[in-house]
Amino acid sequence: MAPSIPETPLPQGNRPGARPDATLAHVAYGLYAASVLVGVTAIAGLLLCYIARRDVRATWIEGHYRWLIRGFWLYFLINLLGMALVFIGVGWLVLGLAMMWWIYRIAIGWLRLYRGEAIPDPASFI
């Protein structure tokens, strides 16, 4: 008799017939939105995304986590560039445009999540 191999449970979102839970993605979007006023909440949202994304592999919500993670790092790099350019006067414009892009990206992603829609291309810049 062959030894039995224990079955590895599927993550909650991948069980047949199960609808993946979008609650943590909503929380992550909320933390990102709060970062417009209190910057450090975006870091908490980023950590949440890294932790929660493995539970929704191969579901439509996985794209939202990739969208959030990629958006954070792009926003971070654009802000670094903006801060470096503040000394020649262009930096304030870069920082302002980056903030508008950040708000736009949060709004678009959160609206799609609310509607139950996937992010078509999580790797896109806009």
N, CA, C and O atoms as CSV, one atom per row, in Angstrom:
chain,resi,resn,atom,element,x,y,z
A,1,MET,N,N,0.838,-1.173,0.000
A,1,MET,CA,C,0.000,0.000,0.000
A,1,MET,C,C,0.887,1.241,0.000
A,1,MET,O,O,1.785,1.380,0.830
A,2,ALA,N,N,0.623,2.121,-0.927
A,2,ALA,CA,C,1.422,3.330,-1.071
A,2,ALA,C,C,1.090,4.324,0.032
A,2,ALA,O,O,-0.063,4.445,0.447
A,3,PRO,N,N,2.117,5.039,0.506
A,3,PRO,CA,C,1.844,6.038,1.539
A,3,PRO,C,C,1.006,7.174,0.948
A,3,PRO,O,O,1.184,7.565,-0.205
A,4,SER,N,N,0.109,7.681,1.753
A,4,SER,CA,C,-0.743,8.765,1.275
A,4,SER,C,C,-0.008,10.097,1.395
A,4,SER,O,O,0.712,10.359,2.359
A,5,ILE,N,N,-0.217,10.903,0.404
A,5,ILE,CA,C,0.392,12.236,0.388
A,5,ILE,C,C,-0.652,13.208,0.892
A,5,ILE,O,O,-1.759,13.267,0.356
A,6,PRO,N,N,-0.305,13.982,1.935
A,6,PRO,CA,C,-1.300,14.925,2.457
A,6,PRO,C,C,-1.627,15.980,1.401
A,6,PRO,O,O,-0.745,16.490,0.711
A,7,GLU,N,N,-2.885,16.281,1.299
A,7,GLU,CA,C,-3.336,17.289,0.350
A,7,GLU,C,C,-3.040,18.680,0.883
A,7,GLU,O,O,-3.338,18.991,2.035
A,8,THR,N,N,-2.460,19.501,0.047
A,8,THR,CA,C,-2.211,20.882,0.417
A,8,THR,C,C,-3.485,21.660,0.145
A,8,THR,O,O,-3.987,21.657,-0.979
A,9,PRO,N,N,-4.017,22.330,1.169
A,9,PRO,CA,C,-5.259,23.072,0.940
A,9,PRO,C,C,-5.028,24.238,-0.016
A,9,PRO,O,O,-3.995,24.904,0.030
A,10,LEU,N,N,-5.999,24.464,-0.868
A,10,LEU,CA,C,-5.935,25.605,-1.771
A,10,LEU,C,C,-6.212,26.887,-0.997
A,10,LEU,O,O,-6.993,26.877,-0.046
A,11,PRO,N,N,-5.581,27.992,-1.394
A,11,PRO,CA,C,-5.932,29.261,-0.758
A,11,PRO,C,C,-7.428,29.525,-0.914
A,11,PRO,O,O,-8.064,29.026,-1.842
A,12,GLN,N,N,-7.971,30.307,-0.008
A,12,GLN,CA,C,-9.410,30.546,0.043
A,12,GLN,C,C,-9.988,30.979,-1.307
A,12,GLN,O,O,-11.057,30.508,-1.697
A,13,GLY,N,N,-9.310,31.850,-2.011
A,13,GLY,CA,C,-9.823,32.356,-3.275
A,13,GLY,C,C,-9.760,31.351,-4.412
A,13,GLY,O,O,-10.401,31.552,-5.443
A,14,ASN,N,N,-9.002,30.270,-4.247
A,14,ASN,CA,C,-8.831,29.311,-5.327
A,14,ASN,C,C,-9.665,28.050,-5.155
A,14,ASN,O,O,-9.603,27.165,-6.009
A,15,ARG,N,N,-10.428,27.937,-4.105
A,15,ARG,CA,C,-11.269,26.763,-3.928
A,15,ARG,C,C,-12.344,26.744,-5.001
A,15,ARG,O,O,-12.899,27.789,-5.339
A,16,PRO,N,N,-12.644,25.573,-5.538
A,16,PRO,CA,C,-13.679,25.516,-6.564
A,16,PRO,C,C,-14.991,26.107,-6.058
A,16,PRO,O,O,-15.485,25.737,-4.993
A,17,GLY,N,N,-15.533,27.009,-6.822
A,17,GLY,CA,C,-16.811,27.628,-6.474
A,17,GLY,C,C,-16.713,28.743,-5.450
A,17,GLY,O,O,-17.722,29.369,-5.127
A,18,ALA,N,N,-15.519,29.006,-4.932
A,18,ALA,CA,C,-15.374,30.057,-3.921
A,18,ALA,C,C,-15.102,31.393,-4.599
A,18,ALA,O,O,-14.383,31.461,-5.596
A,19,ARG,N,N,-15.672,32.429,-4.061
A,19,ARG,CA,C,-15.419,33.780,-4.558
A,19,ARG,C,C,-14.294,34.359,-3.710
A,19,ARG,O,O,-14.410,34.399,-2.485
A,20,PRO,N,N,-13.215,34.805,-4.331
A,20,PRO,CA,C,-12.109,35.331,-3.541
A,20,PRO,C,C,-12.551,36.546,-2.733
A,20,PRO,O,O,-13.349,37.360,-3.196
A,21,ASP,N,N,-12.028,36.649,-1.543
A,21,ASP,CA,C,-12.406,37.731,-0.639
A,21,ASP,C,C,-11.611,38.986,-0.976
A,21,ASP,O,O,-10.380,38.963,-0.985
A,22,ALA,N,N,-12.300,40.059,-1.247
A,22,ALA,CA,C,-11.672,41.313,-1.638
A,22,ALA,C,C,-11.486,42.267,-0.466
A,22,ALA,O,O,-11.040,43.397,-0.663
A,23,THR,N,N,-11.816,41.838,0.744
A,23,THR,CA,C,-11.769,42.733,1.898
A,23,THR,C,C,-10.383,43.321,2.115
A,23,THR,O,O,-10.249,44.529,2.312
A,24,LEU,N,N,-9.350,42.484,2.082
A,24,LEU,CA,C,-7.999,42.994,2.328
A,24,LEU,C,C,-7.544,43.940,1.220
A,24,LEU,O,O,-6.785,44.875,1.477
A,25,ALA,N,N,-7.993,43.709,0.012
A,25,ALA,CA,C,-7.658,44.636,-1.070
A,25,ALA,C,C,-8.325,45.993,-0.831
A,25,ALA,O,O,-7.725,47.035,-1.095
A,26,HIS,N,N,-9.570,45.982,-0.329
A,26,HIS,CA,C,-10.243,47.244,0.013
A,26,HIS,C,C,-9.476,47.963,1.124
A,26,HIS,O,O,-9.315,49.183,1.081
A,27,VAL,N,N,-9.008,47.216,2.106
A,27,VAL,CA,C,-8.228,47.816,3.201
A,27,VAL,C,C,-6.938,48.424,2.654
A,27,VAL,O,O,-6.549,49.522,3.050
A,28,ALA,N,N,-6.280,47.712,1.750
A,28,ALA,CA,C,-5.036,48.224,1.165
A,28,ALA,C,C,-5.293,49.514,0.388
A,28,ALA,O,O,-4.531,50.473,0.507
A,29,TYR,N,N,-6.360,49.540,-0.405
A,29,TYR,CA,C,-6.696,50.777,-1.117
A,29,TYR,C,C,-6.998,51.904,-0.124
A,29,TYR,O,O,-6.608,53.050,-0.349
A,30,GLY,N,N,-7.687,51.584,0.963
A,30,GLY,CA,C,-7.983,52.586,1.986
A,30,GLY,C,C,-6.722,53.137,2.628
A,30,GLY,O,O,-6.610,54.341,2.861
A,31,LEU,N,N,-5.772,52.253,2.915
A,31,LEU,CA,C,-4.502,52.706,3.493
A,31,LEU,C,C,-3.729,53.581,2.508
A,31,LEU,O,O,-3.105,54.567,2.901
A,32,TYR,N,N,-3.774,53.216,1.236
A,32,TYR,CA,C,-3.120,54.042,0.225
A,32,TYR,C,C,-3.798,55.411,0.137
A,32,TYR,O,O,-3.125,56.437,0.034
A,33,ALA,N,N,-5.129,55.420,0.177
A,33,ALA,CA,C,-5.859,56.691,0.101
A,33,ALA,C,C,-5.543,57.558,1.314
A,33,ALA,O,O,-5.380,58.771,1.187
A,34,ALA,N,N,-5.457,56.943,2.484
A,34,ALA,CA,C,-5.131,57.700,3.698
A,34,ALA,C,C,-3.718,58.273,3.629
A,34,ALA,O,O,-3.415,59.265,4.292
A,35,SER,N,N,-2.861,57.656,2.832
A,35,SER,CA,C,-1.477,58.135,2.736
A,35,SER,C,C,-1.389,59.508,2.075
A,35,SER,O,O,-0.360,60.176,2.172
A,36,VAL,N,N,-2.449,59.928,1.409
A,36,VAL,CA,C,-2.449,61.269,0.825
A,36,VAL,C,C,-2.335,62.304,1.946
A,36,VAL,O,O,-1.713,63.351,1.772
A,37,LEU,N,N,-2.941,62.002,3.095
A,37,LEU,CA,C,-2.865,62.902,4.255
A,37,LEU,C,C,-1.808,62.464,5.265
A,37,LEU,O,O,-1.132,63.298,5.867
A,38,VAL,N,N,-1.669,61.146,5.449
A,38,VAL,CA,C,-0.721,60.590,6.432
A,38,VAL,C,C,0.154,59.595,5.681
A,38,VAL,O,O,-0.219,58.430,5.541
A,39,GLY,N,N,1.286,60.027,5.206
A,39,GLY,CA,C,2.111,59.245,4.292
A,39,GLY,C,C,2.469,57.834,4.696
A,39,GLY,O,O,2.611,56.972,3.828
A,40,VAL,N,N,2.621,57.565,5.982
A,40,VAL,CA,C,3.121,56.254,6.397
A,40,VAL,C,C,2.109,55.132,6.225
A,40,VAL,O,O,2.494,53.963,6.263
A,41,THR,N,N,0.852,55.435,6.039
A,41,THR,CA,C,-0.138,54.365,5.892
A,41,THR,C,C,0.073,53.589,4.594
A,41,THR,O,O,-0.347,52.437,4.492
A,42,ALA,N,N,0.710,54.195,3.613
A,42,ALA,CA,C,0.990,53.487,2.361
A,42,ALA,C,C,1.945,52.324,2.608
A,42,ALA,O,O,1.843,51.289,1.949
A,43,ILE,N,N,2.863,52.484,3.541
A,43,ILE,CA,C,3.797,51.396,3.858
A,43,ILE,C,C,3.034,50.220,4.451
A,43,ILE,O,O,3.313,49.068,4.117
A,44,ALA,N,N,2.083,50.496,5.320
A,44,ALA,CA,C,1.249,49.430,5.884
A,44,ALA,C,C,0.442,48.754,4.778
A,44,ALA,O,O,0.292,47.532,4.778
A,45,GLY,N,N,-0.072,49.535,3.843
A,45,GLY,CA,C,-0.810,48.974,2.717
A,45,GLY,C,C,0.070,48.102,1.840
A,45,GLY,O,O,-0.362,47.050,1.370
A,46,LEU,N,N,1.302,48.534,1.619
A,46,LEU,CA,C,2.249,47.756,0.822
A,46,LEU,C,C,2.537,46.414,1.484
A,46,LEU,O,O,2.519,45.375,0.824
A,47,LEU,N,N,2.804,46.437,2.787
A,47,LEU,CA,C,3.058,45.186,3.507
A,47,LEU,C,C,1.849,44.261,3.444
A,47,LEU,O,O,1.996,43.052,3.264
A,48,LEU,N,N,0.666,44.821,3.591
A,48,LEU,CA,C,-0.557,44.028,3.491
A,48,LEU,C,C,-0.665,43.374,2.112
A,48,LEU,O,O,-1.044,42.208,2.002
A,49,CYS,N,N,-0.334,44.121,1.074
A,49,CYS,CA,C,-0.391,43.576,-0.285
A,49,CYS,C,C,0.575,42.416,-0.467
A,49,CYS,O,O,0.215,41.388,-1.042
A,50,TYR,N,N,1.802,42.576,0.023
A,50,TYR,CA,C,2.778,41.495,-0.109
A,50,TYR,C,C,2.324,40.242,0.649
A,50,TYR,O,O,2.528,39.122,0.180
A,51,ILE,N,N,1.719,40.431,1.804
A,51,ILE,CA,C,1.279,39.283,2.612
A,51,ILE,C,C,0.041,38.626,2.013
A,51,ILE,O,O,-0.031,37.399,1.947
A,52,ALA,N,N,-0.924,39.412,1.578
A,52,ALA,CA,C,-2.225,38.879,1.157
A,52,ALA,C,C,-2.237,38.335,-0.264
A,52,ALA,O,O,-3.113,37.537,-0.599
A,53,ARG,N,N,-1.309,38.733,-1.098
A,53,ARG,CA,C,-1.404,38.339,-2.507
A,53,ARG,C,C,-1.228,36.850,-2.733
A,53,ARG,O,O,-1.741,36.321,-3.720
A,54,ARG,N,N,-0.529,36.165,-1.863
A,54,ARG,CA,C,-0.345,34.722,-2.076
A,54,ARG,C,C,-1.644,33.945,-1.865
A,54,ARG,O,O,-1.790,32.831,-2.367
A,55,ASP,N,N,-2.579,34.526,-1.128
A,55,ASP,CA,C,-3.855,33.850,-0.886
A,55,ASP,C,C,-4.825,33.980,-2.053
A,55,ASP,O,O,-5.851,33.300,-2.081
A,56,VAL,N,N,-4.520,34.833,-3.003
A,56,VAL,CA,C,-5.442,35.045,-4.124
A,56,VAL,C,C,-4.777,34.758,-5.469
A,56,VAL,O,O,-5.200,35.280,-6.501
A,57,ARG,N,N,-3.748,33.940,-5.453
A,57,ARG,CA,C,-3.074,33.591,-6.711
A,57,ARG,C,C,-4.072,33.031,-7.719
A,57,ARG,O,O,-4.974,32.267,-7.376
A,58,ALA,N,N,-3.883,33.429,-8.956
A,58,ALA,CA,C,-4.689,32.963,-10.084
A,58,ALA,C,C,-6.158,33.367,-9.967
A,58,ALA,O,O,-7.030,32.705,-10.531
A,59,THR,N,N,-6.436,34.446,-9.241
A,59,THR,CA,C,-7.796,34.991,-9.198
A,59,THR,C,C,-7.737,36.420,-9.744
A,59,THR,O,O,-6.657,36.979,-9.937
A,60,TRP,N,N,-8.890,36.988,-9.983
A,60,TRP,CA,C,-8.939,38.344,-10.521
A,60,TRP,C,C,-8.421,39.377,-9.530
A,60,TRP,O,O,-8.049,40.479,-9.935
A,61,ILE,N,N,-8.389,39.053,-8.259
A,61,ILE,CA,C,-7.911,40.018,-7.255
A,61,ILE,C,C,-6.383,40.108,-7.256
A,61,ILE,O,O,-5.832,41.128,-6.840
A,62,GLU,N,N,-5.705,39.087,-7.703
A,62,GLU,CA,C,-4.243,39.115,-7.724
A,62,GLU,C,C,-3.727,40.328,-8.503
A,62,GLU,O,O,-2.729,40.933,-8.110
A,63,GLY,N,N,-4.385,40.682,-9.584
A,63,GLY,CA,C,-3.985,41.847,-10.365
A,63,GLY,C,C,-4.084,43.143,-9.581
A,63,GLY,O,O,-3.301,44.068,-9.801
A,64,HIS,N,N,-5.039,43.214,-8.670
A,64,HIS,CA,C,-5.167,44.411,-7.838
A,64,HIS,C,C,-3.953,44.548,-6.916
A,64,HIS,O,O,-3.430,45.647,-6.732
A,65,TYR,N,N,-3.515,43.443,-6.346
A,65,TYR,CA,C,-2.335,43.507,-5.477
A,65,TYR,C,C,-1.092,43.888,-6.274
A,65,TYR,O,O,-0.272,44.674,-5.799
A,66,ARG,N,N,-0.942,43.345,-7.475
A,66,ARG,CA,C,0.197,43.736,-8.313
A,66,ARG,C,C,0.111,45.219,-8.672
A,66,ARG,O,O,1.124,45.918,-8.677
A,67,TRP,N,N,-1.100,45.697,-8.973
A,67,TRP,CA,C,-1.339,47.111,-9.297
A,67,TRP,C,C,-0.938,48.001,-8.116
A,67,TRP,O,O,-0.279,49.025,-8.294
A,68,LEU,N,N,-1.341,47.598,-6.917
A,68,LEU,CA,C,-1.024,48.375,-5.710
A,68,LEU,C,C,0.480,48.373,-5.425
A,68,LEU,O,O,1.058,49.417,-5.123
A,69,ILE,N,N,1.102,47.211,-5.520
A,69,ILE,CA,C,2.539,47.112,-5.229
A,69,ILE,C,C,3.341,47.919,-6.246
A,69,ILE,O,O,4.215,48.704,-5.879
A,70,ARG,N,N,3.039,47.720,-7.503
A,70,ARG,CA,C,3.767,48.448,-8.549
A,70,ARG,C,C,3.541,49.955,-8.427
A,70,ARG,O,O,4.474,50.742,-8.586
A,71,GLY,N,N,2.309,50.351,-8.148
A,71,GLY,CA,C,2.008,51.769,-7.981
A,71,GLY,C,C,2.791,52.401,-6.849
A,71,GLY,O,O,3.281,53.523,-6.973
A,72,PHE,N,N,2.908,51.667,-5.726
A,72,PHE,CA,C,3.667,52.185,-4.594
A,72,PHE,C,C,5.116,52.471,-5.004
A,72,PHE,O,O,5.633,53.561,-4.761
A,73,TRP,N,N,5.758,51.491,-5.620
A,73,TRP,CA,C,7.176,51.643,-5.950
A,73,TRP,C,C,7.403,52.708,-7.021
A,73,TRP,O,O,8.394,53.435,-6.964
A,74,LEU,N,N,6.504,52.809,-7.989
A,74,LEU,CA,C,6.638,53.871,-8.981
A,74,LEU,C,C,6.469,55.249,-8.338
A,74,LEU,O,O,7.228,56.175,-8.625
A,75,TYR,N,N,5.478,55.370,-7.477
A,75,TYR,CA,C,5.249,56.638,-6.775
A,75,TYR,C,C,6.460,56.993,-5.914
A,75,TYR,O,O,6.868,58.153,-5.863
A,76,PHE,N,N,7.026,56.011,-5.248
A,76,PHE,CA,C,8.207,56.216,-4.413
A,76,PHE,C,C,9.374,56.749,-5.260
A,76,PHE,O,O,10.033,57.717,-4.881
A,77,LEU,N,N,9.618,56.103,-6.410
A,77,LEU,CA,C,10.732,56.526,-7.267
A,77,LEU,C,C,10.494,57.912,-7.865
A,77,LEU,O,O,11.424,58.714,-7.958
A,78,ILE,N,N,9.266,58.195,-8.267
A,78,ILE,CA,C,8.960,59.520,-8.817
A,78,ILE,C,C,9.146,60.596,-7.738
A,78,ILE,O,O,9.610,61.698,-8.033
A,79,ASN,N,N,8.787,60.279,-6.500
A,79,ASN,CA,C,8.989,61.231,-5.409
A,79,ASN,C,C,10.469,61.467,-5.134
A,79,ASN,O,O,10.878,62.594,-4.853
A,80,LEU,N,N,11.266,60.417,-5.214
A,80,LEU,CA,C,12.714,60.598,-5.049
A,80,LEU,C,C,13.266,61.533,-6.120
A,80,LEU,O,O,14.067,62.423,-5.835
A,81,LEU,N,N,12.827,61.315,-7.348
A,81,LEU,CA,C,13.248,62.179,-8.443
A,81,LEU,C,C,12.792,63.615,-8.194
A,81,LEU,O,O,13.562,64.558,-8.374
A,82,GLY,N,N,11.543,63.771,-7.782
A,82,GLY,CA,C,11.008,65.104,-7.503
A,82,GLY,C,C,11.782,65.816,-6.408
A,82,GLY,O,O,12.074,67.007,-6.518
A,83,MET,N,N,12.114,65.079,-5.345
A,83,MET,CA,C,12.883,65.700,-4.249
A,83,MET,C,C,14.275,66.098,-4.709
A,83,MET,O,O,14.804,67.118,-4.267
A,84,ALA,N,N,14.877,65.309,-5.591
A,84,ALA,CA,C,16.196,65.664,-6.109
A,84,ALA,C,C,16.125,66.903,-6.999
A,84,ALA,O,O,17.085,67.669,-7.082
A,85,LEU,N,N,14.992,67.094,-7.660
A,85,LEU,CA,C,14.857,68.229,-8.575
A,85,LEU,C,C,14.303,69.490,-7.911
A,85,LEU,O,O,14.215,70.533,-8.559
A,86,VAL,N,N,13.932,69.414,-6.645
A,86,VAL,CA,C,13.391,70.589,-5.940
A,86,VAL,C,C,14.398,71.733,-5.958
A,86,VAL,O,O,14.012,72.901,-6.022
A,87,PHE,N,N,15.661,71.411,-5.903
A,87,PHE,CA,C,16.693,72.442,-5.815
A,87,PHE,C,C,16.845,73.248,-7.103
A,87,PHE,O,O,17.415,74.339,-7.086
A,88,ILE,N,N,16.348,72.730,-8.200
A,88,ILE,CA,C,16.406,73.517,-9.438
A,88,ILE,C,C,15.022,74.037,-9.830
A,88,ILE,O,O,14.838,74.596,-10.911
A,89,GLY,N,N,14.054,73.842,-8.933
A,89,GLY,CA,C,12.739,74.434,-9.130
A,89,GLY,C,C,11.707,73.562,-9.821
A,89,GLY,O,O,10.511,73.836,-9.718
A,90,VAL,N,N,12.128,72.534,-10.513
A,90,VAL,CA,C,11.205,71.683,-11.253
A,90,VAL,C,C,10.601,70.611,-10.348
A,90,VAL,O,O,9.563,70.031,-10.668
A,91,GLY,N,N,11.239,70.360,-9.253
A,91,GLY,CA,C,10.828,69.285,-8.358
A,91,GLY,C,C,9.419,69.430,-7.827
A,91,GLY,O,O,8.709,68.434,-7.680
A,92,TRP,N,N,9.001,70.645,-7.538
A,92,TRP,CA,C,7.645,70.849,-7.008
A,92,TRP,C,C,6.597,70.436,-8.030
A,92,TRP,O,O,5.557,69.881,-7.676
A,93,LEU,N,N,6.873,70.706,-9.280
A,93,LEU,CA,C,5.966,70.291,-10.343
A,93,LEU,C,C,5.919,68.760,-10.437
A,93,LEU,O,O,4.843,68.176,-10.569
A,94,VAL,N,N,7.076,68.123,-10.370
A,94,VAL,CA,C,7.145,66.661,-10.416
A,94,VAL,C,C,6.398,66.064,-9.233
A,94,VAL,O,O,5.647,65.102,-9.396
A,95,LEU,N,N,6.597,66.623,-8.045
A,95,LEU,CA,C,5.923,66.107,-6.849
A,95,LEU,C,C,4.404,66.299,-6.940
A,95,LEU,O,O,3.645,65.414,-6.544
A,96,GLY,N,N,3.967,67.428,-7.450
A,96,GLY,CA,C,2.536,67.677,-7.608
A,96,GLY,C,C,1.901,66.734,-8.619
A,96,GLY,O,O,0.820,66.197,-8.379
A,97,LEU,N,N,2.569,66.534,-9.742
A,97,LEU,CA,C,2.060,65.607,-10.758
A,97,LEU,C,C,2.050,64.171,-10.228
A,97,LEU,O,O,1.140,63.397,-10.524
A,98,ALA,N,N,3.071,63.829,-9.446
A,98,ALA,CA,C,3.128,62.480,-8.861
A,98,ALA,C,C,1.954,62.266,-7.907
A,98,ALA,O,O,1.364,61.186,-7.884
A,99,MET,N,N,1.617,63.276,-7.130
A,99,MET,CA,C,0.496,63.153,-6.195
A,99,MET,C,C,-0.823,62.982,-6.951
A,99,MET,O,O,-1.667,62.174,-6.564
A,100,MET,N,N,-0.992,63.741,-8.022
A,100,MET,CA,C,-2.218,63.601,-8.817
A,100,MET,C,C,-2.295,62.197,-9.448
A,100,MET,O,O,-3.365,61.590,-9.488
A,101,TRP,N,N,-1.162,61.694,-9.934
A,101,TRP,CA,C,-1.112,60.348,-10.515
A,101,TRP,C,C,-1.441,59.302,-9.456
A,101,TRP,O,O,-2.170,58.350,-9.735
A,102,TRP,N,N,-0.915,59.465,-8.253
A,102,TRP,CA,C,-1.150,58.538,-7.134
A,102,TRP,C,C,-2.645,58.480,-6.799
A,102,TRP,O,O,-3.210,57.397,-6.649
A,103,ILE,N,N,-3.272,59.640,-6.685
A,103,ILE,CA,C,-4.705,59.695,-6.375
A,103,ILE,C,C,-5.516,59.061,-7.505
A,103,ILE,O,O,-6.458,58.311,-7.249
A,104,TYR,N,N,-5.156,59.358,-8.735
A,104,TYR,CA,C,-5.846,58.778,-9.892
A,104,TYR,C,C,-5.733,57.257,-9.868
A,104,TYR,O,O,-6.723,56.556,-10.075
A,105,ARG,N,N,-4.543,56.753,-9.619
A,105,ARG,CA,C,-4.305,55.306,-9.635
A,105,ARG,C,C,-5.089,54.607,-8.528
A,105,ARG,O,O,-5.648,53.533,-8.750
A,106,ILE,N,N,-5.134,55.200,-7.348
A,106,ILE,CA,C,-5.910,54.628,-6.245
A,106,ILE,C,C,-7.386,54.617,-6.610
A,106,ILE,O,O,-8.071,53.613,-6.413
A,107,ALA,N,N,-7.878,55.730,-7.142
A,107,ALA,CA,C,-9.303,55.836,-7.479
A,107,ALA,C,C,-9.708,54.825,-8.548
A,107,ALA,O,O,-10.737,54.162,-8.417
A,108,ILE,N,N,-8.914,54.704,-9.590
A,108,ILE,CA,C,-9.233,53.769,-10.675
A,108,ILE,C,C,-9.233,52.331,-10.154
A,108,ILE,O,O,-10.163,51.570,-10.422
A,109,GLY,N,N,-8.205,51.967,-9.422
A,109,GLY,CA,C,-8.108,50.603,-8.911
A,109,GLY,C,C,-9.220,50.276,-7.933
A,109,GLY,O,O,-9.828,49.208,-8.012
A,110,TRP,N,N,-9.486,51.187,-7.013
A,110,TRP,CA,C,-10.506,50.940,-5.993
A,110,TRP,C,C,-11.888,50.846,-6.622
A,110,TRP,O,O,-12.702,50.017,-6.214
A,111,LEU,N,N,-12.155,51.679,-7.602
A,111,LEU,CA,C,-13.439,51.628,-8.303
A,111,LEU,C,C,-13.610,50.293,-9.029
A,111,LEU,O,O,-14.687,49.698,-8.989
A,112,ARG,N,N,-12.560,49.824,-9.685
A,112,ARG,CA,C,-12.632,48.528,-10.359
A,112,ARG,C,C,-12.849,47.397,-9.347
A,112,ARG,O,O,-13.614,46.469,-9.611
A,113,LEU,N,N,-12.191,47.472,-8.210
A,113,LEU,CA,C,-12.367,46.449,-7.176
A,113,LEU,C,C,-13.798,46.462,-6.666
A,113,LEU,O,O,-14.404,45.405,-6.489
A,114,TYR,N,N,-14.341,47.640,-6.431
A,114,TYR,CA,C,-15.718,47.769,-5.945
A,114,TYR,C,C,-16.701,47.148,-6.936
A,114,TYR,O,O,-17.677,46.513,-6.536
A,115,ARG,N,N,-16.439,47.334,-8.220
A,115,ARG,CA,C,-17.314,46.784,-9.259
A,115,ARG,C,C,-17.097,45.286,-9.496
A,115,ARG,O,O,-17.854,44.651,-10.231
A,116,GLY,N,N,-16.056,44.728,-8.865
A,116,GLY,CA,C,-15.751,43.314,-9.064
A,116,GLY,C,C,-15.003,43.053,-10.357
A,116,GLY,O,O,-15.068,41.955,-10.908
A,117,GLU,N,N,-14.292,44.065,-10.841
A,117,GLU,CA,C,-13.557,43.947,-12.093
A,117,GLU,C,C,-12.074,43.746,-11.824
A,117,GLU,O,O,-11.528,44.251,-10.843
A,118,ALA,N,N,-11.444,43.007,-12.703
A,118,ALA,CA,C,-9.993,42.825,-12.621
A,118,ALA,C,C,-9.285,44.044,-13.192
A,118,ALA,O,O,-9.878,44.827,-13.934
A,119,ILE,N,N,-8.032,44.195,-12.846
A,119,ILE,CA,C,-7.195,45.215,-13.461
A,119,ILE,C,C,-6.712,44.613,-14.792
A,119,ILE,O,O,-6.051,43.574,-14.776
A,120,PRO,N,N,-7.020,45.233,-15.939
A,120,PRO,CA,C,-6.671,44.617,-17.228
A,120,PRO,C,C,-5.176,44.372,-17.393
A,120,PRO,O,O,-4.772,43.305,-17.857
A,121,ASP,N,N,-4.365,45.334,-17.023
A,121,ASP,CA,C,-2.908,45.192,-17.167
A,121,ASP,C,C,-2.244,45.784,-15.932
A,121,ASP,O,O,-1.934,46.976,-15.916
A,122,PRO,N,N,-2.015,44.967,-14.885
A,122,PRO,CA,C,-1.436,45.494,-13.644
A,122,PRO,C,C,-0.060,46.094,-13.822
A,122,PRO,O,O,0.389,46.855,-12.965
A,123,ALA,N,N,0.630,45.771,-14.917
A,123,ALA,CA,C,1.969,46.300,-15.140
A,123,ALA,C,C,1.944,47.658,-15.822
A,123,ALA,O,O,2.997,48.263,-16.022
A,124,SER,N,N,0.762,48.152,-16.185
A,124,SER,CA,C,0.705,49.442,-16.879
A,124,SER,C,C,1.041,50.587,-15.940
A,124,SER,O,O,0.845,50.502,-14.728
A,125,PHE,N,N,1.541,51.638,-16.518
A,125,PHE,CA,C,1.915,52.820,-15.754
A,125,PHE,C,C,0.692,53.613,-15.342
A,125,PHE,O,O,0.650,54.180,-14.250
A,126,ILE,N,N,-0.301,53.653,-16.211
A,126,ILE,CA,C,-1.510,54.441,-15.933
A,126,ILE,C,C,-2.689,53.520,-15.738
A,126,ILE,O,O,-3.802,53.985,-15.494
